Amino acid sequence: MHSEVTDLSLIERTNIASMTAMTAFWFFCVGASLGSFLNVVVYRLPRGMTLVRKKSSCPSCDQPIEMRDNIPIFGWLKLHGRCRNCGWHIPIRYPLVELAVAAQFVILFFVELISGGTNLPVRQPDFYAGVVWTVWYLKYPDLIQLYFFHCLLLYLSLALLLLAVDRQFPPRRLITLGVLAGLVWLAIEPQLHPTLGLSRWNMPQRSPQRWAAIWSGLLGMASGAGMGTVLGMVIPETKAGTTQSALIGIFSLSGLYLGPSTVISVTVLALMVHLCAGAMVAPRLSHLSLAMSLVVGIHIQILAWRHLAAIPFWPSHAQPWQRHTEILAVVVVVVTLIRQRILDARLAK
């Protein structure tokens, strides 16, 4: 049951709205800063460079970037996309990545966090929602952990996608960090897999709950890796080594962080997005169309999780595994046929 306070004065409502806006802006700044760090990770990690010991510098002249210019998004706008020292053109991708991560944080802030978790399946939405209860008072600690848990998944997925764009294989350190973070977090807070329906308050059952969450994460990761491997072999344009590695990595992390019952759902969403938006991808990035669609599918899965699970025929935790495979088989066949017709039409021109 979601509660809305209706007996507040205009001043109190204005104060709450102002607090919500300021908190959202704070989350935006945190996301943009992490987006800036993501640019560093994607550039330095494949090259074996340190992530923390060396200050941010221009890739062209190697001069350190001044603090006044190192403000996410606004720094690029202030410099008109050029290095202050050498005039090197800074790719627009840098501020776009910062903006994308900031948008992830803010959208999930509204849809999942201050809504009281209305997007999450099985878990009952919090009675007291809003920024005061969920963020500042922390009345429901598991919800803010779910928020950052899902932000971490989206962050890692975007990192693997950007590495694939640069035709780089996912570094083992990044994958290992993502897997360990997910498993340890699940062991500490088993309710991060809401489809397990574990109690938030039953302390004597914490040890069995932890093992249930860990096994759920491991099964999800194995299922995701298998799905990524199969799709990478079936869909022709994803057979490039870096693309297939990115697919397997993103699918594995998705299964680990969201649970095995979401693997088929995310796959169906990714294929649908791939079918609808694949034609809009630039030819030089066509091999990444499915990986991009997968990242979009993970976003949709998290944001609309409860609504998707409520659809009678949708593959979810409420459906038997046989139904999952049947739906996936139908979607794969339909998408393959339509995509083949699109490719034939292109070749005919």
PyMOL commands that set and color helices and strands:
alter all, ss='L'
color gray80, all
select helices_A, chain A and resi 10-47+67-69+74-78+93-113+131-136+141-165+172-188+190-192+194-196+203-234+236-238+241-258+260-280+283-303+305-309+321-348
alter helices_A, ss='H'
color red, helices_A
deselect
rebuild
show_as cartoon
